[in-house]
């Protein structure tokens, strides 16, 4: 089975339920930055506190907590899918999350539900809804985003209750069930594909402290994940550069046999603490023709499950181990024939006030060296415009940040690159291309 579906950007797409045409460019950038920190915290807490029953933000570095603004989306991704669920079908949206296995949405009756624009799914009105039985193998094979998935059998109903809790004390609870999910497909205009008997969480008690949650589609390597359930464990996506294309153009996500696994490939690495995560081995980084030298083990996963390097579509910015980031930023600065700004947003570390042409001409190329493949970043993928001025000048900042632990390749660095995930062969592929043509 294979199909291709349009990806909806949470902030920039008019199709998004959270689209706000009145946001300024700076506010849009800030929303993306805040979301990046959310994703970083998502992985940080997942690796360091997965077995803990309580979280204490007093232990977090100040630089993580301080930048978050009222626009902060406490958990989630920048990209969503639109789909339908049930028979007859009900419209729904879901955040795509490569860090989770559970697919879930809000369901009636609600013990507690957050507000959403679309009607809440009522399983009693669907002829294809069925609760999972207690002995179903899916029950024991899922872990949540920040701690082990809690599954409890209801003997009197022979069904299973789930509970997934997140960093900011938000949570979703309900029944694990199966249902028909229907997605748009680009096989021909207006076509759809129906996926019967897909396991998901039907949330009757959903408490979220942010306004940017709609439900989730879990895309990690777990046995309950959406990808694993398709039976052909492959998917790929090609993300369009934002702001340079007509609103009618959308990024694409390809599932199953439609996935494009092409170009250079790097092996997936398994972190025993987070077995569903998409870890890879970053050997080094080059700036221009200079291959940087980092301390041994800079990007390794420790025996405790800390550190490592993750490919993530949900974070805008790339996060790099503190030592590696400091070396990279300093070498870029030395090799750039422009004057760096002393005053710039605190979340960034290297910025220039210049025209785009000056930036492209006077900054060096950056290449990530993964095992088996070199990924050269375009200038568009390396820098982010955080403030616009007069005479074609803007403040451009390095779209990366330091990390005290885990390193993450964000989606800013993945645009106009087809990224393919192949479970069977345990590889991730990269192929630069024009994503308007996929």
N, C-alpha and C positions, 0 to 999 in steps of 0.2 A: 504494500500500500504506500502511496506517496501523494502529497499535495502541497501546494504553495499558497500561503495566506499573507495578506498585507499586515505589516506591523504599524501600529498607531503610536506616535510619539505623545507621551503624556502632556507635555507642555506646549509643543509647537503645532500639533495637528488639530485642525478644526473638527475632526471626528472624535477627539478625546472628550470624555465627559468633564474633564478638568481644564479644557482650553479656555483661556481668558485673553481675548483680543486686546484688552486694555493694558496688559503688562508691558512695561518698557523693556528694551533690550537688556538693560542692566538687571532688572528684576527676573527676567527669564534666565540669565546666566546665574544669578544668585540661587534660583530654585534648583538648577542643575548641580551647582556646587554643593548645596546642602544635601541633596539626594546622594551625591557621591560619598559624603561623610557617613550617611546612613548605611550605605552599602559596606563601607570599610568597617564600621562598627559591627555590622551583621556578621562579617567573617571573623573579626577579632573576637567577639564574644563567643561565636560558635566554636572556635578553636581553643580558647582559654577557659571558658566557663561552661562547656557543654554539659558537664555532669553536676553543675551547681544548681541549687534550688532557689537561689536569690542572687541578685545583681546589685553592685554598689558602684555607682558612677563616680564616687569620690576617688576611686583608684584610676580613673582614666586620665591620660595626659591632658593638660590644659588646652593644647592646640586642637584636640578633637572636639571638646565641648564648646569652646568659646565661639567658633565661627557660625554656629547654627542660628538661623534667623527665624522669625515667625512664619516664613514660607516653608520651613523644614518639613519634609515628608519623612516621618519617623522610620518608615521601612518601605522598600519597594524598588521598582525598576523604572527606567525612563520609557520603556516600551510595553505596549499592551496588544492583546488580540481581542477582536470582537468575535463572538460566537453565539450560538443558540443552544439551549438545553431542553430536553424533554420532548414528550409527544402529547399534545401539540407543543411546538417549540416556544420558549421564552427567551428574549434577547438578554445577553449578558456581556460584560467586559471582564478581562482578567489581566493582571500584571504577569508578565513572563519572568520566571525566576530560575536561573541556572544553579542557584544554591539550595533549592528545596525539592523535595520529591512530591509533596502533597498538592493536589489540585483541589481548590475549594471555592465556594461562593455562599452567599447568605440564602437562607431558606426559611419559609414559613412553616409552622408558627414561630414567631420570634419571642424568645425570652428577653433578648436584647439585640437590637440591630441598629447599625449606623445608617444614616440617611444615604440614599442613592437615587439617581435620577430615573433609572429603569425600574419596573416592577420587580419585587423580590420573588424569586422562584418558589412556587408552591408545589411540592412533590406529590401532594394528594391529587393534583389535577393532571398528573402525567401517567400514562399507561405503561411507560417503560422504566419507571423508577423502581429500584429494589434495594433494600438494605443488605449490606454484606453480612454473611453468617460468621459466627465466632471462630469457626475453624478455617476460614479463608486464609490462604498463605499470604495475601497482601497485608493482613492485619499486623503481622510481626516484622515486616520488612521496610518500615518507613521511619525516618527520623525527621524532626521538624527543623525549622531554620535556625534555632538557637539552642535547643536542648532536645533530648530524646523524645520522640513522639509518645504520648501517653494513650494507650489503647486499653479499654476496659470492656469486657463482655457483659451484655445484659442477658442473663440466663433466661429470664422470663419472656424475652422477645427473641432470643437467639440472634442478636445483632450486636454491633460494636459501636462504642462511643469513642470519639477522638477529642484531644485537646492540644492545641498548638499555641504556645505562648511566645511573645516577642520581647525584645530588649526594653521597650518603653512601657511594659506591663500591659500592652494590648494583647488580645488573644481571640481565638475563634474556637468554638466547641460545638459538637453536634454528632451526627451519625455518619459513619462510613457507608457509602452506598455505590450503586452503579447506575448509569444513565446514558442516554444517547446524546452525544455532543456533535453539533453541526457547525462547520467552519466554511467561510468563503474560500473559494478556490479560483485560481486564474486560468484553469483549463479552457474556459470560455466565459464570456461576460455573463454575470449573474449565476454562475454555477456554484454548487455547494458540495461538500462531502460529509456524510453522516458516519460517525464512529459509535457503534453500539457497545453497551456493556463496559463503559469506561468507569473505573473506580475513582471516586472523588469524595470530598468532605462536604456534607450538607450542614452548614453552620446555622444553628438555632440561637446561639449565644455568642455574639460578636461585639467586642468592645475595642474600638480603635481610637486613639487619641489624635489622629490626624484626619485630614479631609481628603486624602488622596489614596484611599484604599477602595478597591472594588471586588476583591477576590484574587485568586492566584492560579497560575498554571505552573506546576513544578517540573523543571526540565533537567534535574540532576541525574546521576547514574543509578539512583535507587530503584528497586524493583516495582515500587508503586508509582514511579514518575510517569508523566504523560508519554515521554519518549519510549520508555521501557514497555509500556502497555501497547504501543503501536505494533510491536513485534519486529519491526525493522529499525534497529536502534541507531538511527542517523538523523541529524538535522543540520541545517546551515542557515546563515543569514547574511545579507549584504546591506549594510547601513548607508543610507544616503547622507552626504554632507548636508547639514541643516542650514536653511536660509538662502540657498542658492538655486532652488528648484521650485517649480510651480507647486501650489498646494495640492494639486491633483496627483502628484507623484508620491508614492509611498515606498518605504523600505519593504523588503520581502523576507519571509521566513519559509524555508523549504523543509518538509518532513519526509522521513522514510526514503522511498526510492527516488523522490524528487530532490533530495539533498545533494548538494554539489560538494564532493570531497575531492578537491583538486589543488594543484600547486604544491608548495613545500609542506612537509608534514613533520610534526614533532610528537613524540610519545606522550600519552597521558601518564601522570604519576599518581599513585594512590597514597593519600594521607590516611593512615589507619584511624585517626581520630575523626576524620570527615571523609569517609570513603566515597561519598557521592560527588565531591568537588572536582572541578576541572583544573587540576594542578599540572604544570609543565616545568621543564628544566630550562631556566634562563642562564646561559653560560657567561654572557658578558654583554656589554653595550659599546658601540663605537660612536664617536663624534667625528664627523668627517672621515679621515683615513686613520684616526687614532683609536685603537682598541683599548678601552679603559681596563685598568687593573684593580680588581676589588679584593678585599680580604677573603680567604678561603671559606667556603660555606655561606657566603652572603645570602644566597637565595635558596638554601637548602631547607628542607623540612626537618625540624629537630625530632629526637625520639619522643618528646612530649606532644608532638603534633603542631608545634608553633612554626611560624615562618612559612617559607615556600613562596611560590609564584602561581597566581590564579588568573585564568582568563574569565572575564566577567562582562556581560553585555549591559549590566544594570548600572554600573558606575560611569559617570562622565569622565572624571579624571583618572589618570594612572597614579598609583601609589607605589613608591619604591623604598626599600630598606633605607634607613636614615643615612648610613655611611655611603651607600651607592648613590643616593640622590645628591648628597653634598658634593661628591666627586663629579657626577654628571653635570650639575648646574654650574660648577666652577669652570669646568672645561668648556662648556658652551659659551659662558661669559667671556672667557679668554679668546675664543675663536670667533667672536662676534664683533664686527667693526662698527658697533653702535654704542651709544652711552646708555647704560642701564639706569632705570628710574630708581631714585632713592625712596620716593613716596609711592606706594602702590598698595592694593588690597592685601591685608595681612595673611590671607589664605594662600597667596602666591609668593614665590621666592625670587623670581627673575622676570622682570617686565621691561618693555621698551615702548616709548612713545614715538610712533613713526607711521609711515604709510605701509600698506601691505607689500608693495613692490620693494621698498627698502628692506623689509623684514626678510622676504624671500631671497633677496640678493646677498644680504650680509650675515645671514645665520647659517651655521653648518648643518649638514644632514645628520640625523640620528638613526642608528640601526640597532635593533634588538637581535641578539644572536641566541636563538633557541637551539636545542639539540636537533640537528637535521634541517634547520631552515633559518635563513636570515630575513628578518622583517624590517625593511627600510621604511621609515615613517615619512610621509609627505609633510611639507611645511604646514598644510592645513590641519594635519593630524597632530602636529607637534605643539602648535600655538593656539591660544584661544583669545578672542577679542572681548575684553571685559569692560571697555569704556570707549565710546565714540566721541570724536572731537571735530574740529573744523579743518578745512584744507586737506581732507582725505586722511588725516592722521587719527590713529586710535591707540589705546593702550593694549598691547599684545603681551600676554603672559605665557610662560611655559605651562602647558596643561598637565602638570604633574605635581605631586606633593610627596613629602617625606612620610615614612611610616615607621613606627617603633617596632613593627613585627612583620606582618604579612605584606607581600607585594602583589599588586593587582594591575592587570592590563585593562584600562577602561575603554569605553566605547568611542571616546574621542579619537583614540589611536587605532580604532578598527574601521573607520568609515572609508568607503570605497575599497574595502577588502572583503572578499568572500571568506567567511570563517566557517569551517566545517567540523562537525563533531561526529566521530565514528566510534561507537562503543565496541563493535565487534573486533576491530583491529586496534582499538585503544590508541587512536591518534587524533590530533587536532590539526587541520590544514589551514593555510593562509594563501590566498591568491589575490593580489591587487587587481582591481577591475573597475569599470564604470558601473556602479550599482543601479543606474537608471535602465540598464539593458539586461538585467537578470530576470 
